[in-house]
Each structure stands twice: as structure tokens, then as C-alpha cells.
Amino acid sequence: MRQRNREKTRDALLLALASVGADGKKVTITAVAEAAGVTSALVHNTYPDIAEAIRQQAGRSSRQQRDHKIQQLAECTARNRELRLELDAALRDIRQLASINETLRQEIDTLRALVSDKVAMLDSSQRR
């Protein structure tokens, strides 16, 4: 008797799938399950082939979802690679600018000392 109920439920689900699609409603597992008078959990757990058929009709089959995720992953990986290159270039620029900044600070200190008459400049040609 249980087998007969499964067959009835399967037939009801397939009929509901056809009717939900024909009514112009959005085809989802929940909508088909409600139209068949069962829960969406039953569709997922007991009728995975029907769940996949519903996803395919909705344009979201497992394969399509997987392929989409793989494509997104590849795009994100490429973008990540670009961002890492940008970061490396920015860090190189920062190091170079820090070096230039320190050189300029030392030059400013030397010039301030000269202006305040605390330091005398010696000509290198006068040394022995």
C-alpha cells in the first residue's frame, strides 16, 4: 500500500509541476509541493529526481548552478590575482616614498641647522 501512495504522490507532483508551469506561476519546489498537497521537504528527501526536474524547469539545475559557481570562482580568482598585483605595486610605491620622505627630512634638518647658524658648511676641497 505504501508503494501505491508513493506512486500517487509522484503522479500528483508531476501533475502539479505541469500545472504550476502552465499557470504562469514561478516554478519552485515549494509551489509544486503545495499544489500537490505535500511538503517541500518530502520532495527534496523522497523525490530528488522530481526536485531536479523542477530546478531544470526553473532554469536552476544542479549542473547549471555548479557551472555558474565555477565560473564565479574563476572570475573571483582572476580579480584576486589583479588586486594582489595592485597591492604589491602600491607597497613598492610606499617603500620608495618613505625612503624619499626620509631623505627630504634629513635635508630639511640640515637646512634648518644652516639657517640657524649652528652648523658651518665645510668645503670638501679644503680638506687634506
Backbone as a printed PyTorch tensor [residue, N CA C, xyz], in Angstrom:
tensor([[[  0.8250,  -1.1940,   0.0000],
         [  0.0000,   0.0000,   0.0000],
         [  0.8660,   1.2530,   0.0000]],

        [[  1.9890,   1.1850,   0.7160],
         [  2.8870,   2.3350,   0.7800],
         [  3.4320,   2.6690,  -0.6080]],

        [[  3.7510,   1.6240,  -1.3910],
         [  4.2500,   1.8220,  -2.7470],
         [  3.1950,   2.5500,  -3.5870]],

        [[  1.9540,   2.1920,  -3.3800],
         [  0.8590,   2.8270,  -4.1210],
         [  0.7870,   4.3070,  -3.7720]],

        [[  0.9890,   4.6600,  -2.4970],
         [  0.9610,   6.0600,  -2.0830],
         [  2.1030,   6.8380,  -2.7310]],

        [[  3.2660,   6.2040,  -2.8320],
         [  4.4070,   6.8720,  -3.4720],
         [  4.1080,   7.1470,  -4.9430]],

        [[  3.4870,   6.1810,  -5.5770],
         [  3.1450,   6.3710,  -6.9860],
         [  2.1200,   7.4880,  -7.1400]],

        [[  1.1440,   7.5160,  -6.2410],
         [  0.1390,   8.5810,  -6.2830],
         [  0.7970,   9.9380,  -6.0420]],

        [[  1.6840,   9.9820,  -5.0550],
         [  2.3630,  11.2410,  -4.7370],
         [  3.2350,  11.6830,  -5.9060]],

        [[  3.9540,  10.7370,  -6.5080],
         [  4.8000,  11.0560,  -7.6710],
         [  3.9330,  11.6190,  -8.8000]],

        [[  2.8130,  10.9440,  -9.0710],
         [  1.9160,  11.4180, -10.1290],
         [  1.3680,  12.8010,  -9.7930]],

        [[  1.0080,  13.0060,  -8.5220],
         [  0.4850,  14.3100,  -8.0990],
         [  1.5480,  15.3980,  -8.2690]],

        [[  2.7880,  15.0660,  -7.9440],
         [  3.8740,  16.0430,  -8.0910],
         [  4.1120,  16.3860,  -9.5630]],

        [[  4.1200,  15.3790, -10.4180],
         [  4.3350,  15.6310, -11.8460],
         [  3.1880,  16.4470, -12.4380]],

        [[  1.9570,  16.1300, -12.0060],
         [  0.8020,  16.8960, -12.4610],
         [  0.8860,  18.3390, -11.9580]],

        [[  1.2870,  18.4920, -10.6930],
         [  1.4270,  19.8300, -10.1130],
         [  2.5220,  20.6150, -10.8320]],

        [[  3.6070,  19.9510, -11.1930],
         [  4.6900,  20.6170, -11.9240],
         [  4.1750,  21.1640, -13.2540]],

        [[  3.4010,  20.3550, -13.9440],
         [  2.8430,  20.7940, -15.2270],
         [  1.8630,  21.9450, -15.0310]],

        [[  1.0340,  21.8590, -13.9910],
         [  0.0190,  22.8970, -13.7900],
         [  0.6330,  24.2120, -13.3080]],

        [[  1.6360,  24.1390, -12.4410],
         [  2.2680,  25.3740, -11.9510],
         [  2.9440,  26.0940, -13.1080]],

        [[  3.6230,  25.3490, -13.9600],
         [  4.2720,  25.9570, -15.1170],
         [  3.2610,  26.5300, -16.0950]],

        [[  2.1420,  25.8420, -16.2770],
         [  1.1130,  26.2870, -17.2230],
         [  0.3640,  27.5100, -16.7080]],

        [[  0.2440,  27.6300, -15.3860],
         [ -0.4760,  28.7630, -14.8010],
         [  0.3300,  30.0540, -14.8700]],

        [[  1.5740,  29.9570, -15.2750],
         [  2.4140,  31.1540, -15.3550],
         [  3.0250,  31.5480, -14.0240]],

        [[  2.8410,  30.7130, -13.0090],
         [  3.4400,  30.9930, -11.7030],
         [  4.9210,  30.6470, -11.7400]],

        [[  5.6550,  31.1900, -10.8010],
         [  7.0720,  30.8670, -10.6930],
         [  7.2020,  29.4070, -10.2590]],

        [[  7.9850,  28.6520, -11.0010],
         [  8.1440,  27.2270, -10.7200],
         [  9.2120,  27.0600,  -9.6470]],

        [[  8.7690,  26.6560,  -8.4590],
         [  9.6860,  26.3660,  -7.3580],
         [  9.2650,  25.0530,  -6.7280]],

        [[ 10.1640,  24.4770,  -5.9720],
         [  9.8370,  23.2230,  -5.2870],
         [  8.6880,  23.4530,  -4.3150]],

        [[  8.7020,  24.5750,  -3.6300],
         [  7.6340,  24.8860,  -2.6720],
         [  6.2890,  25.0140,  -3.3800]],

        [[  6.2560,  25.7240,  -4.5150],
         [  4.9950,  25.9080,  -5.2430],
         [  4.4510,  24.5750,  -5.7490]],

        [[  5.3210,  23.7350,  -6.2770],
         [  4.8850,  22.4240,  -6.7810],
         [  4.4190,  21.5480,  -5.6240]],

        [[  5.1490,  21.5630,  -4.5150],
         [  4.7690,  20.7550,  -3.3510],
         [  3.4060,  21.1900,  -2.8190]],

        [[  3.1860,  22.4990,  -2.7200],
         [  1.8890,  22.9940,  -2.2350],
         [  0.7640,  22.5860,  -3.1830]],

        [[  1.0240,  22.6850,  -4.4770],
         [ -0.0050,  22.3030,  -5.4570],
         [ -0.3230,  20.8120,  -5.3730]],

        [[  0.6670,  20.0000,  -5.0000],
         [  0.4570,  18.5510,  -4.8800],
         [ -0.0420,  18.1660,  -3.4930]],

        [[ -0.0290,  19.1070,  -2.5580],
         [ -0.5050,  18.8200,  -1.2070],
         [  0.5100,  18.0990,  -0.3380]],

        [[  1.7940,  18.3070,  -0.6080],
         [  2.8590,  17.7000,   0.2100],
         [  3.8260,  18.8040,   0.6420]],

        [[  4.7840,  18.4230,   1.4680],
         [  5.7720,  19.4030,   1.9170],
         [  6.9560,  19.4370,   0.9500]],

        [[  7.6480,  20.5610,   0.9570],
         [  8.8360,  20.6630,   0.0960],
         [  9.9360,  19.7270,   0.5900]],

        [[  9.9680,  19.4530,   1.8990],
         [ 10.9630,  18.5160,   2.4400],
         [ 10.7560,  17.1230,   1.8560]],

        [[  9.4930,  16.7210,   1.6950],
         [  9.2120,  15.4130,   1.1020],
         [  9.7500,  15.3460,  -0.3290]],

        [[  9.5800,  16.4270,  -1.0610],
         [ 10.0750,  16.4600,  -2.4440],
         [ 11.5960,  16.3300,  -2.4430]],

        [[ 12.2560,  17.0990,  -1.5870],
         [ 13.7260,  17.0550,  -1.5170],
         [ 14.2290,  15.6780,  -1.0910]],

        [[ 13.6160,  15.1180,  -0.0670],
         [ 14.1370,  13.8880,   0.5370],
         [ 13.7060,  12.6070,  -0.1790]],

        [[ 12.4800,  12.5580,  -0.6640],
         [ 11.9470,  11.3180,  -1.2190],
         [ 11.9350,  11.3040,  -2.7450]],

        [[ 11.8320,  12.4650,  -3.3480],
         [ 11.7300,  12.5510,  -4.8050],
         [ 12.8010,  13.4990,  -5.3710]],

        [[ 14.0700,  13.1730,  -5.1780],
         [ 15.1240,  14.0780,  -5.6640],
         [ 15.1130,  14.2360,  -7.1890]],

        [[ 14.6380,  13.2150,  -7.9050],
         [ 14.5620,  13.3270,  -9.3640],
         [ 13.5240,  14.3680,  -9.7780]],

        [[ 12.4220,  14.4190,  -9.0360],
         [ 11.3980,  15.4260,  -9.3320],
         [ 11.9050,  16.8100,  -8.9210]],

        [[ 12.6140,  16.8750,  -7.7990],
         [ 13.1960,  18.1550,  -7.3700],
         [ 14.1480,  18.6840,  -8.4450]],

        [[ 14.9450,  17.8030,  -9.0190],
         [ 15.8730,  18.2060, -10.0910],
         [ 15.1020,  18.6400, -11.3340]],

        [[ 14.0080,  17.9490, -11.6460],
         [ 13.1820,  18.3360, -12.7980],
         [ 12.5870,  19.7270, -12.5780]],

        [[ 12.1810,  20.0110, -11.3460],
         [ 11.6430,  21.3370, -11.0180],
         [ 12.7360,  22.3870, -11.1960]],

        [[ 13.9330,  22.0940, -10.6990],
         [ 15.0540,  23.0410, -10.8320],
         [ 15.3820,  23.2890, -12.3080]],

        [[ 15.3520,  22.2180, -13.1010],
         [ 15.6440,  22.3720, -14.5320],
         [ 14.6010,  23.2430, -15.2120]],

        [[ 13.3480,  23.0180, -14.8710],
         [ 12.2930,  23.8190, -15.4790],
         [ 12.4180,  25.2790, -15.0470]],

        [[ 12.8900,  25.4950, -13.8330],
         [ 13.0820,  26.8590, -13.3440],
         [ 14.3940,  27.4490, -13.8570]],

        [[ 15.2030,  26.6190, -14.5480],
         [ 16.4710,  27.1020, -15.0800],
         [ 17.5830,  27.0960, -14.0550]],

        [[ 17.4390,  26.2840, -13.0240],
         [ 18.4540,  26.2480, -11.9680],
         [ 18.8220,  24.8080, -11.6370]],

        [[ 19.1710,  24.0290, -12.6260],
         [ 19.5440,  22.6460, -12.3420],
         [ 20.8460,  22.6220, -11.5540]],

        [[ 21.0980,  21.5180, -10.9260],
         [ 22.3250,  21.3800, -10.1280],
         [ 23.5540,  21.6210, -10.9920]],

        [[ 23.5250,  21.1130, -12.1950],
         [ 24.6670,  21.2940, -13.1040],
         [ 24.8320,  22.7680, -13.4630]],

        [[ 23.7170,  23.4440, -13.7570],
         [ 23.7910,  24.8670, -14.0860],
         [ 24.3040,  25.6640, -12.8960]],

        [[ 23.7980,  25.3340, -11.7060],
         [ 24.2510,  26.0350, -10.5050],
         [ 25.7380,  25.8000, -10.2890]],

        [[ 26.1860,  24.5580, -10.4550],
         [ 27.6020,  24.2270, -10.2690],
         [ 28.4610,  24.9690, -11.2860]],

        [[ 28.0360,  24.9380, -12.5460],
         [ 28.7980,  25.6180, -13.5900],
         [ 28.8670,  27.1220, -13.3300]],

        [[ 27.7550,  27.6760, -12.8600],
         [ 27.7270,  29.1030, -12.5380],
         [ 28.6970,  29.4150, -11.3970]],

        [[ 28.6990,  28.5710, -10.3790],
         [ 29.6090,  28.7750,  -9.2400],
         [ 31.0670,  28.6450,  -9.6810]],

        [[ 31.3500,  27.6820, -10.5520],
         [ 32.7210,  27.5110, -11.0550],
         [ 33.1460,  28.7530, -11.8350]],

        [[ 32.2410,  29.2810, -12.6420],
         [ 32.5440,  30.4900, -13.4060],
         [ 32.7840,  31.6710, -12.4650]],

        [[ 31.9360,  31.8130, -11.4520],
         [ 32.1180,  32.8910, -10.4770],
         [ 33.4480,  32.7480,  -9.7540]],

        [[ 33.8040,  31.5210,  -9.3910],
         [ 35.0660,  31.2760,  -8.7070],
         [ 36.2460,  31.6670,  -9.5860]],

        [[ 36.1920,  31.3130, -10.8570],
         [ 37.2770,  31.6690, -11.7790],
         [ 37.4010,  33.1840, -11.9160]],

        [[ 36.2560,  33.8690, -12.0100],
         [ 36.2750,  35.3300, -12.1080],
         [ 36.8500,  35.9540, -10.8430]],

        [[ 36.4390,  35.4410,  -9.6930],
         [ 36.9420,  35.9700,  -8.4180],
         [ 38.4360,  35.6910,  -8.2570]],

        [[ 38.8820,  34.5320,  -8.7090],
         [ 40.3020,  34.1980,  -8.6230],
         [ 41.1220,  35.1500,  -9.4950]],

        [[ 40.6390,  35.4260, -10.6960],
         [ 41.3420,  36.3580, -11.5860],
         [ 41.3630,  37.7580, -10.9840]],

        [[ 40.2410,  38.1930, -10.4430],
         [ 40.1630,  39.5300,  -9.8180],
         [ 41.0910,  39.5960,  -8.6110]],

        [[ 41.1410,  38.5220,  -7.8390],
         [ 42.0180,  38.4560,  -6.6700],
         [ 43.4790,  38.5860,  -7.1030]],

        [[ 43.8400,  37.9150,  -8.1950],
         [ 45.2110,  37.9890,  -8.7170],
         [ 45.5470,  39.4330,  -9.1060]],

        [[ 44.6020,  40.1070,  -9.7930],
         [ 44.8080,  41.5050, -10.1830],
         [ 44.9890,  42.3930,  -8.9570]],

        [[ 44.1620,  42.1820,  -7.9510],
         [ 44.2400,  43.0040,  -6.7430],
         [ 45.5490,  42.7800,  -6.0010]],

        [[ 46.0350,  41.5400,  -5.9960],
         [ 47.3290,  41.2670,  -5.3490],
         [ 48.4620,  41.9930,  -6.0650]],

        [[ 48.4170,  42.0130,  -7.3990],
         [ 49.4320,  42.7390,  -8.1630],
         [ 49.3660,  44.2360,  -7.8640]],

        [[ 48.1490,  44.7740,  -7.7890],
         [ 47.9730,  46.1890,  -7.4320],
         [ 48.5290,  46.4680,  -6.0460]],

        [[ 48.2540,  45.5760,  -5.1090],
         [ 48.7300,  45.7460,  -3.7390],
         [ 50.2500,  45.7280,  -3.6980]],

        [[ 50.8690,  44.7880,  -4.4030],
         [ 52.3330,  44.7220,  -4.4400],
         [ 52.9230,  46.0090,  -5.0000]],

        [[ 52.3300,  46.5290,  -6.0730],
         [ 52.8140,  47.7790,  -6.6690],
         [ 52.6500,  48.9390,  -5.6920]],

        [[ 51.5180,  48.9840,  -4.9980],
         [ 51.2780,  50.0560,  -4.0300],
         [ 52.2700,  49.9780,  -2.8730]],

        [[ 52.5650,  48.7740,  -2.4060],
         [ 53.5320,  48.6220,  -1.3120],
         [ 54.9330,  49.0390,  -1.7560]],

        [[ 55.3060,  48.7220,  -3.0020],
         [ 56.6030,  49.1770,  -3.5320],
         [ 56.6520,  50.7000,  -3.5580]],

        [[ 55.5600,  51.3200,  -4.0300],
         [ 55.4940,  52.7830,  -4.0700],
         [ 55.6160,  53.3750,  -2.6740]],

        [[ 54.9490,  52.7690,  -1.7160],
         [ 55.0020,  53.2660,  -0.3330],
         [ 56.4250,  53.2010,   0.1940]],

        [[ 57.1140,  52.0840,  -0.0480],
         [ 58.5070,  51.9610,   0.4180],
         [ 59.3940,  53.0160,  -0.2280]],

        [[ 59.2080,  53.2200,  -1.5210],
         [ 60.0210,  54.2130,  -2.2270],
         [ 59.7210,  55.6170,  -1.7070]],

        [[ 58.4560,  55.9310,  -1.5070],
         [ 58.0800,  57.2490,  -0.9980],
         [ 58.5720,  57.4590,   0.4260]],

        [[ 58.5640,  56.4090,   1.2300],
         [ 59.0810,  56.5240,   2.6000],
         [ 60.5700,  56.8420,   2.5710]],

        [[ 61.2980,  56.2260,   1.6550],
         [ 62.7300,  56.4920,   1.5250],
         [ 62.9700,  57.9350,   1.0850]],

        [[ 62.2210,  58.3760,   0.0880],
         [ 62.3430,  59.7660,  -0.3740],
         [ 61.9860,  60.7220,   0.7490]],

        [[ 60.9360,  60.4090,   1.4780],
         [ 60.4870,  61.2510,   2.5880],
         [ 61.5840,  61.3900,   3.6410]],

        [[ 62.2240,  60.2930,   3.9750],
         [ 63.2880,  60.3350,   4.9890],
         [ 64.4730,  61.1590,   4.4920]],

        [[ 64.8220,  61.0190,   3.2220],
         [ 65.9050,  61.8220,   2.6440],
         [ 65.5670,  63.3080,   2.7270]],

        [[ 64.3330,  63.6450,   2.3990],
         [ 63.9040,  65.0500,   2.4590],
         [ 63.8900,  65.5720,   3.8970]],

        [[ 63.5100,  64.7460,   4.8500],
         [ 63.5390,  65.1650,   6.2630],
         [ 64.9650,  65.5110,   6.6850]],

        [[ 65.9030,  64.6430,   6.3030],
         [ 67.3030,  64.9000,   6.6550],
         [ 67.7900,  66.1860,   5.9990]],

        [[ 67.3890,  66.4130,   4.7670],
         [ 67.7800,  67.6330,   4.0620],
         [ 67.1880,  68.8610,   4.7440]],

        [[ 65.9340,  68.7610,   5.1710],
         [ 65.2900,  69.8730,   5.8830],
         [ 66.0210,  70.1560,   7.1870]],

        [[ 66.3550,  69.1030,   7.9300],
         [ 67.0880,  69.2890,   9.1930],
         [ 68.4200,  69.9820,   8.9480]],

        [[ 69.1310,  69.5730,   7.8940],
         [ 70.4180,  70.1910,   7.5680],
         [ 70.2240,  71.6600,   7.2060]],

        [[ 69.2370,  71.9660,   6.4070],
         [ 68.9850,  73.3530,   6.0030],
         [ 68.5480,  74.2130,   7.1830]],

        [[ 67.7460,  73.6650,   8.0750],
         [ 67.3370,  74.4190,   9.2740],
         [ 68.5510,  74.7340,  10.1440]],

        [[ 69.4210,  73.7440,  10.2650],
         [ 70.6260,  73.9560,  11.0670],
         [ 71.5020,  75.0300,  10.4290]],

        [[ 71.6120,  75.0410,   9.1210],
         [ 72.4040,  76.0620,   8.4350],
         [ 71.8030,  77.4470,   8.6250]],

        [[ 70.5030,  77.5310,   8.5400],
         [ 69.8250,  78.8180,   8.6900],
         [ 69.9890,  79.3460,  10.1090]],

        [[ 70.0110,  78.4790,  11.0830],
         [ 70.1300,  78.9230,  12.4740],
         [ 71.5850,  79.1580,  12.8810]],

        [[ 72.5130,  79.0480,  11.9540],
         [ 73.9440,  79.2870,  12.2000],
         [ 74.5380,  78.3390,  13.2230]],

        [[ 73.9540,  77.1830,  13.3990],
         [ 74.5030,  76.2080,  14.3370],
         [ 75.4810,  75.2730,  13.6450]],

        [[ 75.4360,  75.2590,  12.3260],
         [ 76.3000,  74.3590,  11.5790],
         [ 77.0210,  75.1730,  10.5110]],

        [[ 78.3010,  74.8960,  10.3720],
         [ 79.0770,  75.5600,   9.3270],
         [ 79.3360,  74.5550,   8.2250]],

        [[ 79.1450,  74.9630,   7.0030],
         [ 79.4030,  74.0880,   5.8700],
         [ 80.8800,  74.1370,   5.5450]],

        [[ 81.4780,  72.9920,   5.4190],
         [ 82.8780,  72.8990,   5.0520],
         [ 82.9690,  72.4980,   3.5950]],

        [[ 83.8620,  73.1570,   2.9290],
         [ 84.0700,  72.8290,   1.5280],
         [ 84.9590,  71.6060,   1.4690]],

        [[ 84.5620,  70.6010,   0.7200],
         [ 85.3320,  69.3590,   0.6640],
         [ 86.6870,  69.5580,  -0.0060]],

        [[ 86.8660,  70.6090,  -0.7740],
         [ 88.1520,  70.8600,  -1.4300],
         [ 89.1820,  71.3980,  -0.4410]],

        [[ 88.7340,  71.9180,   0.6990],
         [ 89.6590,  72.4690,   1.6850],
         [ 90.2350,  71.3910,   2.5850]],

        [[ 89.6740,  70.2410,   2.5820],
         [ 90.1660,  69.1480,   3.4270],
         [ 91.4650,  68.5980,   2.8650]],

        [[ 92.2550,  67.9910,   3.7290],
         [ 93.5100,  67.3980,   3.2860],
         [ 93.3240,  66.0440,   2.7460]]])
